[in-house]
Amino acid sequence: APSIDIQSINFAFGSAEIPRSQYRKVEAIADALDNLLERRPRTKVLIEGHTDAVGSAQSNLLLSERRAESLKRTL
C-alpha cells in the first residue's frame, strides 16, 4: 500500500488540538493526499494518532483516536 512519509504532528500534552505551528505539516499531508487521490481516486486512507507512554492505556487510546479525528477534520 502507498504511504505518505511525514514528520509527526506535535500536539500539546494531553491535547488533540492541532497547534498553528503544525499547520505546514498538515498542508504537506493535504498536498500529498491530493496527489495520491489524483492518481488513485478509489484509495482509502488510514489516519492514526499516537501518544506518549504517560497515563493509562485507555486514556492514551482515547487521546490517540481524538488526535486522528482532529487531523481528519482539519484536512
N, C-alpha and C positions, 0 to 999 in steps of 0.2 A: 504494500500500500504506500502511496506517496506520503511524504511527511514534510512539514514546514519546520525548519530549524530556526528557533528564535532564542534570544536571551529571555530569561524568566522575567515576568512582570513582578515587580516588588510591591507588596502590599504592606500597609502599616500593621503592626502586631494585632492580631485578633480581628482584623477588618477585611471586608470583602469589597470595599470601595476602591476603584482604580484611581490612584493619585494622578493628578495632572502631569507630574513629572514622568509618568509612564506612557503617556499618550502617543509618543513617537513609536514606541514598540507596538502599540495597538494598531497604529496606522500601517506599520510594516506587515503585521499579520493580515490586516484587511486587504492590502495590496496583493500579498501572496495568495490569499484565498480567491480574490478576483481572477488572478492569472490562472490558478488551478481550475476554477469553475468554468473559465472560458474554454479551456482545453478538454475538460471532462465535466460537462454540465450535470451529470447524474451523481457526482461524487457526494458521499456522506462524510461529514466532518465530526470528529470526536474532540471535544474540548475538555481538558482535565485541569483541575485545580489542585494545588498542593499546599501543605502547611509545614511548620517545623515540628519537632517532637515534643513541644511543650503542651501540656494539657492531656485530657483523656482521649482515647481513640475515638470515642463517639463525638466529642466536641470538634476534634480535628476533621473527622469525616464531614460533619455538617458545614464547617467553615470551608473546606475544600470544594464542596458542592456549591456553596454560595459564591465563591470566587469564580468558578467556572461559569455559573449563571450570569454573574456580573459582566464577564468578558463577552459572553453571548449577546447580552442586551446591548452592550456598547458597540459591538460590531454591527 
